[in-house]
Amino acid sequence: MSDFGVPLIVSVMTNGRSDDANGISVDGTEAWLQLSRKGNVFAVHYSLDGKEFRMARLTYLPMSSTIKIGFEAQSPSGSGGVRNFSDIDFRKVSLSNIRNGNE
């Protein structure tokens, strides 16, 4: 839940310091997320149907070749709630275009 009272796709990148990048508001209760990396460029894509992904964020974030990633659901101004993460898949593939997330 965002500061504006609507569910929102938000990405946070941390390398010493964190930032919040607010994205699209979401109608419904499900969203699919994809994180991609090519060198020091990271892309976050979202989908509302699990098939068509759109870019939520593209950022340059210099760091080592080995990183730690995690999942979090937050509600900074709301009362919280139950969140479920499922169908988590880690793959090492080369993307033809990091901007659209295609392999």
PDB file as gemmi writes it, atoms N, CA and C in Angstrom:
CRYST1    1.000    1.000    1.000  90.00  90.00  90.00 P 1                      
ATOM      1  N   MET A   1       0.850  -1.169   0.000  1.00  0.00           N  
ATOM      2  CA  MET A   1       0.000   0.000   0.000  1.00  0.00           C  
ATOM      3  C   MET A   1       0.899   1.236   0.000  1.00  0.00           C  
ATOM      4  N   SER A   2       0.646   2.124  -0.872  1.00  0.00           N  
ATOM      5  CA  SER A   2       1.481   3.317  -1.005  1.00  0.00           C  
ATOM      6  C   SER A   2       1.038   4.419  -0.048  1.00  0.00           C  
ATOM      7  N   ASP A   3       1.804   5.485  -0.042  1.00  0.00           N  
ATOM      8  CA  ASP A   3       1.434   6.664   0.733  1.00  0.00           C  
ATOM      9  C   ASP A   3       0.141   7.288   0.214  1.00  0.00           C  
ATOM     10  N   PHE A   4      -0.257   6.917  -1.006  1.00  0.00           N  
ATOM     11  CA  PHE A   4      -1.451   7.484  -1.634  1.00  0.00           C  
ATOM     12  C   PHE A   4      -2.681   6.623  -1.426  1.00  0.00           C  
ATOM     13  N   GLY A   5      -2.529   5.507  -0.665  1.00  0.00           N  
ATOM     14  CA  GLY A   5      -3.662   4.657  -0.339  1.00  0.00           C  
ATOM     15  C   GLY A   5      -4.040   3.665  -1.414  1.00  0.00           C  
ATOM     16  N   VAL A   6      -3.135   3.387  -2.358  1.00  0.00           N  
ATOM     17  CA  VAL A   6      -3.408   2.404  -3.404  1.00  0.00           C  
ATOM     18  C   VAL A   6      -2.255   1.392  -3.461  1.00  0.00           C  
ATOM     19  N   PRO A   7      -2.547   0.133  -3.854  1.00  0.00           N  
ATOM     20  CA  PRO A   7      -1.470  -0.837  -4.046  1.00  0.00           C  
ATOM     21  C   PRO A   7      -0.569  -0.372  -5.193  1.00  0.00           C  
ATOM     22  N   LEU A   8       0.739  -0.519  -5.023  1.00  0.00           N  
ATOM     23  CA  LEU A   8       1.698   0.045  -5.966  1.00  0.00           C  
ATOM     24  C   LEU A   8       2.856  -0.916  -6.159  1.00  0.00           C  
ATOM     25  N   ILE A   9       3.375  -0.996  -7.389  1.00  0.00           N  
ATOM     26  CA  ILE A   9       4.630  -1.696  -7.645  1.00  0.00           C  
ATOM     27  C   ILE A   9       5.751  -0.716  -7.310  1.00  0.00           C  
ATOM     28  N   VAL A  10       6.576  -1.078  -6.336  1.00  0.00           N  
ATOM     29  CA  VAL A  10       7.683  -0.225  -5.897  1.00  0.00           C  
ATOM     30  C   VAL A  10       8.952  -1.057  -5.936  1.00  0.00           C  
ATOM     31  N   SER A  11      10.041  -0.486  -6.434  1.00  0.00           N  
ATOM     32  CA  SER A  11      11.325  -1.181  -6.384  1.00  0.00           C  
ATOM     33  C   SER A  11      12.273  -0.389  -5.494  1.00  0.00           C  
ATOM     34  N   VAL A  12      13.044  -1.129  -4.712  1.00  0.00           N  
ATOM     35  CA  VAL A  12      14.056  -0.546  -3.846  1.00  0.00           C  
ATOM     36  C   VAL A  12      15.387  -1.179  -4.211  1.00  0.00           C  
ATOM     37  N   MET A  13      16.368  -0.363  -4.508  1.00  0.00           N  
ATOM     38  CA  MET A  13      17.708  -0.838  -4.812  1.00  0.00           C  
ATOM     39  C   MET A  13      18.626  -0.365  -3.697  1.00  0.00           C  
ATOM     40  N   THR A  14      19.478  -1.267  -3.207  1.00  0.00           N  
ATOM     41  CA  THR A  14      20.376  -0.928  -2.107  1.00  0.00           C  
ATOM     42  C   THR A  14      21.791  -1.356  -2.440  1.00  0.00           C  
ATOM     43  N   ASN A  15      22.706  -0.430  -2.349  1.00  0.00           N  
ATOM     44  CA  ASN A  15      24.134  -0.699  -2.433  1.00  0.00           C  
ATOM     45  C   ASN A  15      24.798   0.348  -1.541  1.00  0.00           C  
ATOM     46  N   GLY A  16      24.782   0.078  -0.239  1.00  0.00           N  
ATOM     47  CA  GLY A  16      25.240   1.064   0.727  1.00  0.00           C  
ATOM     48  C   GLY A  16      24.089   1.940   1.190  1.00  0.00           C  
ATOM     49  N   ARG A  17      23.319   2.441   0.268  1.00  0.00           N  
ATOM     50  CA  ARG A  17      22.114   3.245   0.558  1.00  0.00           C  
ATOM     51  C   ARG A  17      20.954   2.695  -0.247  1.00  0.00           C  
ATOM     52  N   SER A  18      19.760   2.941   0.244  1.00  0.00           N  
ATOM     53  CA  SER A  18      18.558   2.473  -0.451  1.00  0.00           C  
ATOM     54  C   SER A  18      17.803   3.643  -1.053  1.00  0.00           C  
ATOM     55  N   ASP A  19      17.035   3.339  -2.084  1.00  0.00           N  
ATOM     56  CA  ASP A  19      16.114   4.317  -2.653  1.00  0.00           C  
ATOM     57  C   ASP A  19      14.777   3.628  -2.890  1.00  0.00           C  
ATOM     58  N   ASP A  20      13.740   4.389  -3.003  1.00  0.00           N  
ATOM     59  CA  ASP A  20      12.404   3.892  -3.336  1.00  0.00           C  
ATOM     60  C   ASP A  20      12.015   4.482  -4.678  1.00  0.00           C  
ATOM     61  N   ALA A  21      11.588   3.642  -5.602  1.00  0.00           N  
ATOM     62  CA  ALA A  21      11.090   4.129  -6.883  1.00  0.00           C  
ATOM     63  C   ALA A  21       9.644   3.660  -7.017  1.00  0.00           C  
ATOM     64  N   ASN A  22       8.706   4.584  -6.881  1.00  0.00           N  
ATOM     65  CA  ASN A  22       7.295   4.249  -7.024  1.00  0.00           C  
ATOM     66  C   ASN A  22       6.970   3.991  -8.483  1.00  0.00           C  
ATOM     67  N   GLY A  23       6.194   2.931  -8.707  1.00  0.00           N  
ATOM     68  CA  GLY A  23       5.819   2.561 -10.059  1.00  0.00           C  
ATOM     69  C   GLY A  23       4.321   2.653 -10.270  1.00  0.00           C  
ATOM     70  N   ILE A  24       3.804   1.697 -10.987  1.00  0.00           N  
ATOM     71  CA  ILE A  24       2.396   1.682 -11.385  1.00  0.00           C  
ATOM     72  C   ILE A  24       1.501   1.245 -10.224  1.00  0.00           C  
ATOM     73  N   SER A  25       0.304   1.818 -10.168  1.00  0.00           N  
ATOM     74  CA  SER A  25      -0.682   1.329  -9.209  1.00  0.00           C  
ATOM     75  C   SER A  25      -1.310   0.057  -9.773  1.00  0.00           C  
ATOM     76  N   VAL A  26      -1.707  -0.831  -8.886  1.00  0.00           N  
ATOM     77  CA  VAL A  26      -2.168  -2.163  -9.278  1.00  0.00           C  
ATOM     78  C   VAL A  26      -3.627  -2.336  -8.881  1.00  0.00           C  
ATOM     79  N   ASP A  27      -4.464  -2.697  -9.854  1.00  0.00           N  
ATOM     80  CA  ASP A  27      -5.833  -3.106  -9.556  1.00  0.00           C  
ATOM     81  C   ASP A  27      -5.814  -4.618  -9.399  1.00  0.00           C  
ATOM     82  N   GLY A  28      -6.331  -5.116  -8.329  1.00  0.00           N  
ATOM     83  CA  GLY A  28      -6.339  -6.560  -8.121  1.00  0.00           C  
ATOM     84  C   GLY A  28      -5.405  -6.961  -7.003  1.00  0.00           C  
ATOM     85  N   THR A  29      -5.203  -8.271  -6.888  1.00  0.00           N  
ATOM     86  CA  THR A  29      -4.438  -8.796  -5.758  1.00  0.00           C  
ATOM     87  C   THR A  29      -3.174  -9.533  -6.172  1.00  0.00           C  
ATOM     88  N   GLU A  30      -2.859  -9.578  -7.469  1.00  0.00           N  
ATOM     89  CA  GLU A  30      -1.678 -10.306  -7.924  1.00  0.00           C  
ATOM     90  C   GLU A  30      -0.852  -9.457  -8.870  1.00  0.00           C  
ATOM     91  N   ALA A  31       0.463  -9.673  -8.790  1.00  0.00           N  
ATOM     92  CA  ALA A  31       1.393  -9.059  -9.737  1.00  0.00           C  
ATOM     93  C   ALA A  31       2.594  -9.982  -9.852  1.00  0.00           C  
ATOM     94  N   TRP A  32       3.165 -10.043 -11.031  1.00  0.00           N  
ATOM     95  CA  TRP A  32       4.369 -10.812 -11.293  1.00  0.00           C  
ATOM     96  C   TRP A  32       5.513  -9.817 -11.451  1.00  0.00           C  
ATOM     97  N   LEU A  33       6.668 -10.171 -10.900  1.00  0.00           N  
ATOM     98  CA  LEU A  33       7.830  -9.301 -10.988  1.00  0.00           C  
ATOM     99  C   LEU A  33       9.001 -10.050 -11.601  1.00  0.00           C  
ATOM    100  N   GLN A  34       9.827  -9.319 -12.312  1.00  0.00           N  
ATOM    101  CA  GLN A  34      11.021  -9.887 -12.926  1.00  0.00           C  
ATOM    102  C   GLN A  34      12.173  -8.914 -12.703  1.00  0.00           C  
ATOM    103  N   LEU A  35      13.267  -9.414 -12.171  1.00  0.00           N  
ATOM    104  CA  LEU A  35      14.481  -8.619 -12.000  1.00  0.00           C  
ATOM    105  C   LEU A  35      15.528  -9.162 -12.945  1.00  0.00           C  
ATOM    106  N   SER A  36      16.114  -8.297 -13.751  1.00  0.00           N  
ATOM    107  CA  SER A  36      17.128  -8.696 -14.718  1.00  0.00           C  
ATOM    108  C   SER A  36      18.377  -7.855 -14.508  1.00  0.00           C  
ATOM    109  N   ARG A  37      19.508  -8.463 -14.824  1.00  0.00           N  
ATOM    110  CA  ARG A  37      20.783  -7.760 -14.692  1.00  0.00           C  
ATOM    111  C   ARG A  37      21.651  -8.048 -15.907  1.00  0.00           C  
ATOM    112  N   LYS A  38      22.276  -7.002 -16.422  1.00  0.00           N  
ATOM    113  CA  LYS A  38      23.296  -7.109 -17.465  1.00  0.00           C  
ATOM    114  C   LYS A  38      24.441  -6.218 -17.031  1.00  0.00           C  
ATOM    115  N   GLY A  39      25.503  -6.822 -16.489  1.00  0.00           N  
ATOM    116  CA  GLY A  39      26.602  -6.031 -15.950  1.00  0.00           C  
ATOM    117  C   GLY A  39      26.133  -5.265 -14.733  1.00  0.00           C  
ATOM    118  N   ASN A  40      26.235  -3.945 -14.791  1.00  0.00           N  
ATOM    119  CA  ASN A  40      25.791  -3.092 -13.691  1.00  0.00           C  
ATOM    120  C   ASN A  40      24.467  -2.392 -13.986  1.00  0.00           C  
ATOM    121  N   VAL A  41      23.737  -2.875 -14.976  1.00  0.00           N  
ATOM    122  CA  VAL A  41      22.418  -2.332 -15.304  1.00  0.00           C  
ATOM    123  C   VAL A  41      21.366  -3.333 -14.849  1.00  0.00           C  
ATOM    124  N   PHE A  42      20.401  -2.843 -14.082  1.00  0.00           N  
ATOM    125  CA  PHE A  42      19.332  -3.680 -13.557  1.00  0.00           C  
ATOM    126  C   PHE A  42      17.992  -3.175 -14.088  1.00  0.00           C  
ATOM    127  N   ALA A  43      17.111  -4.110 -14.402  1.00  0.00           N  
ATOM    128  CA  ALA A  43      15.762  -3.763 -14.855  1.00  0.00           C  
ATOM    129  C   ALA A  43      14.749  -4.511 -13.994  1.00  0.00           C  
ATOM    130  N   VAL A  44      13.693  -3.821 -13.652  1.00  0.00           N  
ATOM    131  CA  VAL A  44      12.561  -4.427 -12.950  1.00  0.00           C  
ATOM    132  C   VAL A  44      11.374  -4.350 -13.895  1.00  0.00           C  
ATOM    133  N   HIS A  45      10.770  -5.502 -14.161  1.00  0.00           N  
ATOM    134  CA  HIS A  45       9.576  -5.577 -15.001  1.00  0.00           C  
ATOM    135  C   HIS A  45       8.426  -6.116 -14.165  1.00  0.00           C  
ATOM    136  N   TYR A  46       7.225  -5.740 -14.501  1.00  0.00           N  
ATOM    137  CA  TYR A  46       6.036  -6.216 -13.800  1.00  0.00           C  
ATOM    138  C   TYR A  46       5.030  -6.717 -14.833  1.00  0.00           C  
ATOM    139  N   SER A  47       4.146  -7.576 -14.373  1.00  0.00           N  
ATOM    140  CA  SER A  47       3.055  -8.057 -15.212  1.00  0.00           C  
ATOM    141  C   SER A  47       1.822  -8.202 -14.333  1.00  0.00           C  
ATOM    142  N   LEU A  48       0.687  -7.904 -14.898  1.00  0.00           N  
ATOM    143  CA  LEU A  48      -0.570  -8.092 -14.172  1.00  0.00           C  
ATOM    144  C   LEU A  48      -1.266  -9.385 -14.568  1.00  0.00           C  
ATOM    145  N   ASP A  49      -0.730 -10.057 -15.610  1.00  0.00           N  
ATOM    146  CA  ASP A  49      -1.317 -11.324 -16.042  1.00  0.00           C  
ATOM    147  C   ASP A  49      -0.313 -12.472 -16.095  1.00  0.00           C  
ATOM    148  N   GLY A  50       0.949 -12.222 -15.773  1.00  0.00           N  
ATOM    149  CA  GLY A  50       1.974 -13.258 -15.798  1.00  0.00           C  
ATOM    150  C   GLY A  50       2.517 -13.552 -17.181  1.00  0.00           C  
ATOM    151  N   LYS A  51       2.064 -12.802 -18.186  1.00  0.00           N  
ATOM    152  CA  LYS A  51       2.489 -13.052 -19.565  1.00  0.00           C  
ATOM    153  C   LYS A  51       3.152 -11.835 -20.196  1.00  0.00           C  
ATOM    154  N   GLU A  52       2.494 -10.696 -20.120  1.00  0.00           N  
ATOM    155  CA  GLU A  52       3.018  -9.473 -20.728  1.00  0.00           C  
ATOM    156  C   GLU A  52       3.690  -8.634 -19.648  1.00  0.00           C  
ATOM    157  N   PHE A  53       5.011  -8.464 -19.793  1.00  0.00           N  
ATOM    158  CA  PHE A  53       5.786  -7.701 -18.812  1.00  0.00           C  
ATOM    159  C   PHE A  53       6.120  -6.328 -19.359  1.00  0.00           C  
ATOM    160  N   ARG A  54       6.075  -5.339 -18.477  1.00  0.00           N  
ATOM    161  CA  ARG A  54       6.425  -3.963 -18.822  1.00  0.00           C  
ATOM    162  C   ARG A  54       7.490  -3.473 -17.842  1.00  0.00           C  
ATOM    163  N   MET A  55       8.346  -2.596 -18.320  1.00  0.00           N  
ATOM    164  CA  MET A  55       9.417  -2.110 -17.479  1.00  0.00           C  
ATOM    165  C   MET A  55       8.902  -1.132 -16.429  1.00  0.00           C  
ATOM    166  N   ALA A  56       9.279  -1.378 -15.182  1.00  0.00           N  
ATOM    167  CA  ALA A  56       8.963  -0.465 -14.096  1.00  0.00           C  
ATOM    168  C   ALA A  56      10.171   0.399 -13.766  1.00  0.00           C  
ATOM    169  N   ARG A  57      11.366  -0.126 -14.053  1.00  0.00           N  
ATOM    170  CA  ARG A  57      12.575   0.595 -13.666  1.00  0.00           C  
ATOM    171  C   ARG A  57      13.779   0.060 -14.418  1.00  0.00           C  
ATOM    172  N   LEU A  58      14.672   0.957 -14.780  1.00  0.00           N  
ATOM    173  CA  LEU A  58      15.977   0.618 -15.352  1.00  0.00           C  
ATOM    174  C   LEU A  58      16.982   1.500 -14.635  1.00  0.00           C  
ATOM    175  N   THR A  59      18.007   0.894 -14.047  1.00  0.00           N  
ATOM    176  CA  THR A  59      18.949   1.688 -13.260  1.00  0.00           C  
ATOM    177  C   THR A  59      20.366   1.135 -13.370  1.00  0.00           C  
ATOM    178  N   TYR A  60      21.321   2.025 -13.258  1.00  0.00           N  
ATOM    179  CA  TYR A  60      22.734   1.660 -13.188  1.00  0.00           C  
ATOM    180  C   TYR A  60      23.088   1.562 -11.718  1.00  0.00           C  
ATOM    181  N   LEU A  61      23.618   0.413 -11.312  1.00  0.00           N  
ATOM    182  CA  LEU A  61      23.934   0.177  -9.916  1.00  0.00           C  
ATOM    183  C   LEU A  61      25.213  -0.649  -9.842  1.00  0.00           C  
ATOM    184  N   PRO A  62      26.360   0.015  -9.755  1.00  0.00           N  
ATOM    185  CA  PRO A  62      27.619  -0.729  -9.750  1.00  0.00           C  
ATOM    186  C   PRO A  62      27.773  -1.584  -8.495  1.00  0.00           C  
ATOM    187  N   MET A  63      28.124  -2.855  -8.697  1.00  0.00           N  
ATOM    188  CA  MET A  63      28.364  -3.768  -7.575  1.00  0.00           C  
ATOM    189  C   MET A  63      29.087  -5.005  -8.077  1.00  0.00           C  
ATOM    190  N   SER A  64      29.465  -5.866  -7.156  1.00  0.00           N  
ATOM    191  CA  SER A  64      30.224  -7.062  -7.514  1.00  0.00           C  
ATOM    192  C   SER A  64      29.358  -8.018  -8.336  1.00  0.00           C  
ATOM    193  N   SER A  65      30.004  -9.032  -8.886  1.00  0.00           N  
ATOM    194  CA  SER A  65      29.271  -9.980  -9.729  1.00  0.00           C  
ATOM    195  C   SER A  65      28.332 -10.865  -8.914  1.00  0.00           C  
ATOM    196  N   THR A  66      28.607 -11.051  -7.626  1.00  0.00           N  
ATOM    197  CA  THR A  66      27.736 -11.827  -6.750  1.00  0.00           C  
ATOM    198  C   THR A  66      26.926 -10.860  -5.893  1.00  0.00           C  
ATOM    199  N   ILE A  67      25.601 -11.036  -5.904  1.00  0.00           N  
ATOM    200  CA  ILE A  67      24.729 -10.135  -5.148  1.00  0.00           C  
ATOM    201  C   ILE A  67      23.737 -10.945  -4.319  1.00  0.00           C  
ATOM    202  N   LYS A  68      23.088 -10.271  -3.393  1.00  0.00           N  
ATOM    203  CA  LYS A  68      22.004 -10.861  -2.612  1.00  0.00           C  
ATOM    204  C   LYS A  68      20.724 -10.156  -3.008  1.00  0.00           C  
ATOM    205  N   ILE A  69      19.672 -10.924  -3.198  1.00  0.00           N  
ATOM    206  CA  ILE A  69      18.373 -10.342  -3.500  1.00  0.00           C  
ATOM    207  C   ILE A  69      17.354 -10.877  -2.506  1.00  0.00           C  
ATOM    208  N   GLY A  70      16.254 -10.172  -2.361  1.00  0.00           N  
ATOM    209  CA  GLY A  70      15.224 -10.626  -1.443  1.00  0.00           C  
ATOM    210  C   GLY A  70      13.869 -10.087  -1.843  1.00  0.00           C  
ATOM    211  N   PHE A  71      12.867 -10.524  -1.127  1.00  0.00           N  
ATOM    212  CA  PHE A  71      11.494 -10.119  -1.380  1.00  0.00           C  
ATOM    213  C   PHE A  71      10.946  -9.471  -0.132  1.00  0.00           C  
ATOM    214  N   GLU A  72      10.140  -8.446  -0.323  1.00  0.00           N  
ATOM    215  CA  GLU A  72       9.518  -7.787   0.805  1.00  0.00           C  
ATOM    216  C   GLU A  72       8.207  -7.164   0.341  1.00  0.00           C  
ATOM    217  N   ALA A  73       7.233  -7.233   1.186  1.00  0.00           N  
ATOM    218  CA  ALA A  73       5.989  -6.504   0.957  1.00  0.00           C  
ATOM    219  C   ALA A  73       5.858  -5.528   2.104  1.00  0.00           C  
ATOM    220  N   GLN A  74       5.613  -4.281   1.780  1.00  0.00           N  
ATOM    221  CA  GLN A  74       5.523  -3.286   2.838  1.00  0.00           C  
ATOM    222  C   GLN A  74       4.273  -2.436   2.687  1.00  0.00           C  
ATOM    223  N   SER A  75       3.925  -1.818   3.765  1.00  0.00           N  
ATOM    224  CA  SER A  75       2.774  -0.926   3.802  1.00  0.00           C  
ATOM    225  C   SER A  75       3.141   0.242   4.711  1.00  0.00           C  
ATOM    226  N   PRO A  76       3.968   1.173   4.203  1.00  0.00           N  
ATOM    227  CA  PRO A  76       4.512   2.213   5.073  1.00  0.00           C  
ATOM    228  C   PRO A  76       3.472   3.111   5.725  1.00  0.00           C  
ATOM    229  N   SER A  77       2.311   3.248   5.113  1.00  0.00           N  
ATOM    230  CA  SER A  77       1.298   4.102   5.736  1.00  0.00           C  
ATOM    231  C   SER A  77      -0.006   3.353   5.963  1.00  0.00           C  
ATOM    232  N   GLY A  78       0.001   2.058   5.734  1.00  0.00           N  
ATOM    233  CA  GLY A  78      -1.220   1.276   5.906  1.00  0.00           C  
ATOM    234  C   GLY A  78      -1.127   0.378   7.115  1.00  0.00           C  
ATOM    235  N   SER A  79      -2.070  -0.531   7.227  1.00  0.00           N  
ATOM    236  CA  SER A  79      -2.123  -1.426   8.391  1.00  0.00           C  
ATOM    237  C   SER A  79      -1.495  -2.782   8.099  1.00  0.00           C  
ATOM    238  N   GLY A  80      -0.821  -2.923   6.953  1.00  0.00           N  
ATOM    239  CA  GLY A  80      -0.174  -4.193   6.627  1.00  0.00           C  
ATOM    240  C   GLY A  80      -1.157  -5.195   6.076  1.00  0.00           C  
ATOM    241  N   GLY A  81      -0.774  -6.450   6.105  1.00  0.00           N  
ATOM    242  CA  GLY A  81      -1.635  -7.502   5.594  1.00  0.00           C  
ATOM    243  C   GLY A  81      -0.818  -8.724   5.240  1.00  0.00           C  
ATOM    244  N   VAL A  82      -1.488  -9.772   4.818  1.00  0.00           N  
ATOM    245  CA  VAL A  82      -0.840 -11.021   4.455  1.00  0.00           C  
ATOM    246  C   VAL A  82      -0.376 -10.925   3.005  1.00  0.00           C  
ATOM    247  N   ARG A  83       0.849 -11.331   2.754  1.00  0.00           N  
ATOM    248  CA  ARG A  83       1.391 -11.368   1.395  1.00  0.00           C  
ATOM    249  C   ARG A  83       1.937 -12.764   1.137  1.00  0.00           C  
ATOM    250  N   ASN A  84       1.759 -13.259  -0.058  1.00  0.00           N  
ATOM    251  CA  ASN A  84       2.268 -14.572  -0.444  1.00  0.00           C  
ATOM    252  C   ASN A  84       3.175 -14.415  -1.650  1.00  0.00           C  
ATOM    253  N   PHE A  85       4.324 -15.050  -1.601  1.00  0.00           N  
ATOM    254  CA  PHE A  85       5.228 -15.113  -2.746  1.00  0.00           C  
ATOM    255  C   PHE A  85       5.218 -16.549  -3.245  1.00  0.00           C  
ATOM    256  N   SER A  86       5.035 -16.731  -4.539  1.00  0.00           N  
ATOM    257  CA  SER A  86       4.997 -18.084  -5.092  1.00  0.00           C  
ATOM    258  C   SER A  86       5.646 -18.077  -6.476  1.00  0.00           C  
ATOM    259  N   ASP A  87       5.878 -19.270  -6.981  1.00  0.00           N  
ATOM    260  CA  ASP A  87       6.441 -19.451  -8.327  1.00  0.00           C  
ATOM    261  C   ASP A  87       7.743 -18.673  -8.502  1.00  0.00           C  
ATOM    262  N   ILE A  88       8.602 -18.692  -7.481  1.00  0.00           N  
ATOM    263  CA  ILE A  88       9.885 -17.999  -7.551  1.00  0.00           C  
ATOM    264  C   ILE A  88      10.833 -18.832  -8.397  1.00  0.00           C  
ATOM    265  N   ASP A  89      11.463 -18.184  -9.361  1.00  0.00           N  
ATOM    266  CA  ASP A  89      12.304 -18.883 -10.331  1.00  0.00           C  
ATOM    267  C   ASP A  89      13.569 -18.072 -10.562  1.00  0.00           C  
ATOM    268  N   PHE A  90      14.728 -18.668 -10.320  1.00  0.00           N  
ATOM    269  CA  PHE A  90      16.001 -18.024 -10.602  1.00  0.00           C  
ATOM    270  C   PHE A  90      16.604 -18.704 -11.824  1.00  0.00           C  
ATOM    271  N   ARG A  91      16.941 -17.907 -12.832  1.00  0.00           N  
ATOM    272  CA  ARG A  91      17.523 -18.470 -14.051  1.00  0.00           C  
ATOM    273  C   ARG A  91      18.712 -17.635 -14.489  1.00  0.00           C  
ATOM    274  N   LYS A  92      19.717 -18.296 -14.999  1.00  0.00           N  
ATOM    275  CA  LYS A  92      20.865 -17.603 -15.569  1.00  0.00           C  
ATOM    276  C   LYS A  92      20.722 -17.685 -17.087  1.00  0.00           C  
ATOM    277  N   VAL A  93      20.236 -16.588 -17.667  1.00  0.00           N  
ATOM    278  CA  VAL A  93      20.026 -16.516 -19.111  1.00  0.00           C  
ATOM    279  C   VAL A  93      20.575 -15.188 -19.615  1.00  0.00           C  
ATOM    280  N   SER A  94      20.853 -15.132 -20.881  1.00  0.00           N  
ATOM    281  CA  SER A  94      21.272 -13.874 -21.509  1.00  0.00           C  
ATOM    282  C   SER A  94      20.064 -13.224 -22.150  1.00  0.00           C  
ATOM    283  N   LEU A  95      19.837 -11.978 -21.826  1.00  0.00           N  
ATOM    284  CA  LEU A  95      18.715 -11.247 -22.397  1.00  0.00           C  
ATOM    285  C   LEU A  95      19.137 -10.588 -23.697  1.00  0.00           C  
ATOM    286  N   SER A  96      18.277 -10.657 -24.681  1.00  0.00           N  
ATOM    287  CA  SER A  96      18.560  -9.957 -25.938  1.00  0.00           C  
ATOM    288  C   SER A  96      18.315  -8.464 -25.775  1.00  0.00           C  
ATOM    289  N   ASN A  97      17.405  -8.096 -24.869  1.00  0.00           N  
ATOM    290  CA  ASN A  97      17.087  -6.691 -24.655  1.00  0.00           C  
ATOM    291  C   ASN A  97      16.637  -6.505 -23.215  1.00  0.00           C  
ATOM    292  N   ILE A  98      17.506  -5.943 -22.380  1.00  0.00           N  
ATOM    293  CA  ILE A  98      17.167  -5.777 -20.955  1.00  0.00           C  
ATOM    294  C   ILE A  98      16.007  -4.801 -20.760  1.00  0.00           C  
ATOM    295  N   ARG A  99      15.783  -3.912 -21.714  1.00  0.00           N  
ATOM    296  CA  ARG A  99      14.701  -2.941 -21.562  1.00  0.00           C  
ATOM    297  C   ARG A  99      13.329  -3.595 -21.654  1.00  0.00           C  
ATOM    298  N   ASN A 100      13.192  -4.643 -22.497  1.00  0.00           N  
ATOM    299  CA  ASN A 100      11.890  -5.299 -22.571  1.00  0.00           C  
ATOM    300  C   ASN A 100      11.865  -6.657 -21.874  1.00  0.00           C  
ATOM    301  N   GLY A 101      13.009  -7.079 -21.319  1.00  0.00           N  
ATOM    302  CA  GLY A 101      13.044  -8.295 -20.533  1.00  0.00           C  
ATOM    303  C   GLY A 101      13.017  -9.587 -21.313  1.00  0.00           C  
ATOM    304  N   ASN A 102      13.147  -9.514 -22.630  1.00  0.00           N  
ATOM    305  CA  ASN A 102      13.083 -10.734 -23.445  1.00  0.00           C  
ATOM    306  C   ASN A 102      14.408 -11.476 -23.477  1.00  0.00           C  
ATOM    307  N   GLU A 103      14.307 -12.795 -23.497  1.00  0.00           N  
ATOM    308  CA  GLU A 103      15.510 -13.626 -23.618  1.00  0.00           C  
ATOM    309  C   GLU A 103      15.981 -13.666 -25.049  1.00  0.00           C  
TER     310      GLU A 103                                                      
END                                                                             
